[in-house]
Amino acid sequence: MSGTAAPRLSRPAHVLLLHELRQRRGALGRILVWSLAESVPSLLSGLAVSAALERFLARDVTGGIVILTLLLTTTAAGAVATNRMFPWLAAVVEPVRDAFVTAVVRGAVEASARSTTRPDTARVAQLTGQVQTVRNILFALLRAARQLVFSSVAALVGLALIAPVAALVSGALIGVSLALFALLLPRLVARQKAALLAREEVARRAGDAFRGLRDAIACAAEERAVQEVGQAVRAEAALTRALAWSTAVRSLLVFVGGQLPVVVLLAAVPWLLREHHLTVSEAVGAATYLLVRLEPALRGLVGTMGSWGVELVVNLDRLGEGFAEPGPPVEEATSLPTRYDLNIRDLTFAYGLHAAPIFQGLDLVVPEGEHIVVAGPSGIGKSTLANLLTGLMTPQRGAITLGGADVRRVRAGEPHHAPALIPQEAYVFAGTLRDNLTYLAPNATDHDVGRAAAVVGLEHVVERLGGLDARVGAGGPDLSTGEKQLIALTRVYLSPSRVVILDEATSGLDPAAEARAERAFADRGGTLVVVAHRISSARRADRVVLLDGYGVRVGTHDRLLRTSGLYADLVGHWEEEPRSAPQPGRV
């Protein structure tokens, strides 16, 4: 790991890269020194060939062989310099890789800490893979691009010593070629990034289609799912073709800077020889610089920067989105809300800067005391909405208020009075059953606990375990899914929270136990939001909030059944499900 203090990780990835490179100025200085030594053969190649040819033309074979032997010796010395450079390249690249891994992992941990959903391990793996890509590209650029730049400069210096006019023309054409390439780079970067995003969009849409296949079949939406995936594939193919055209332009630039000078030199050689501006040996030495050094170096430099350089910029940009980001400042709460209306205004949320929004401009009011159900196909954003309502996620735009106060402000100042979310995966920690149940209500008496357990439906579990002093292990290894969910439900029932959100929190219960738990929360007072997974939940609610991917439709169960084809299809699917699959974790 880097021996320096880690920079603030809210900065973009390219800033982190520059920070790490500045910390390794000593190693970069040694790389510069060895690069100069490595470029000596490029400087001497044309001069040595010209001088050796002069000796051979003068029938001094021994002198010519000695000069070529010296050239081979300098080439061997350049290889030694290259070998000595590798440890210093590693001293730069490996700490940079470590700093990026630290930034990515810290960002993933902080994102997971702010979310109640399962961590996106696939995204973390993708980011760490991109870190390794950045490491490999940086190493390749420092090794190859550096070598090509120094080799080109050395060759131009050597060419100027032999044929100043040829060096001037070649330098001008190379400058034009590199200037045009610099103008092309932003478009290459933009198209490379667009192609990368398009590939990610194909993967996202295909994943959504496979995950929601059951819902798509139930809603007769197979054709729409195929069209959406096909649209993403066609967009990715079009962007890939555009990127290929941009890449093809590089060949033209190499011709301008690398091959055109050779054509100009060969066309001018008869005149240069006739006017005694060049000798035959000098013309061969100049051609050596152009053909053996400059043209391959320019081709390699343009190819390297046009592929590895562009890929480095794009990967840095994408990596920066995975770094830890401080959330918007949340003011301290000074008092509890006097009312508990939930008000959503102009809500916009997306996972990442370039992802399609899950919600865009969403408006919804849930008055205090109302019992609503959130319904919609799988992957539509129901759990995301639940996390936003509790202040566990921060929208890109808009606000969610509880009694007029920002829900995040309430959570920061009085977390026990903030909206309480019970997810599908109920958490049970090591300790007594009483500890688990009174965690959010430490002043609750055994009478309070017993009453809550009886109302929610936990009393049989308490009896089976041997009372409130019975100990349970971390994660509840001896409890069924439904029993763990009943413990979580009772824990929140005892809490002072006036807004309760059940995100499929009763999926492990049979329909009768689920109905009992939901009635308990409805009769408890306050607001109840249920992410539905059974038709019975929707029938019990005051209103149903239907998410359809474009917005929301709100109405009673009967009204939506008459007016929404999507909702009617979902209801039909729900009614068939109990006959096709057993309920897990029955209590």
VENWO-V558410 format. One line per field, one symbol per residue. ss: DSSP state (2 for helix, 1 for strand, 0 for the rest). A space follows every 10 residues. Layout:
ss=???
//
This chain:
ss=0000000000 0022222222 2200222222 2222222202 2222222222 2222222000 2222222222 2222222222 2222222222 2222222222 2222222222 2222000000 2222222222 2222222222 2222222222 2222222222 2202222222 2222222222 2222222222 2222222222 2222222222 2022222200 0222222222 2222222222 2222222222 2222222222 2222222222 2222000002 2222222222 2222222222 2222222222 2222222222 0000000000 0000000000 0111111110 0000000011 1111110000 1111100000 0222222220 0000001111 1100112222 2220222001 1100000000 1122222000 0000022222 2222220022 2222200000 1100000000 2222222222 2222000011 1110000000 2222222222 2222001111 1000222222 0011111000 0111102222 2220222222 2222222222 0000000
//
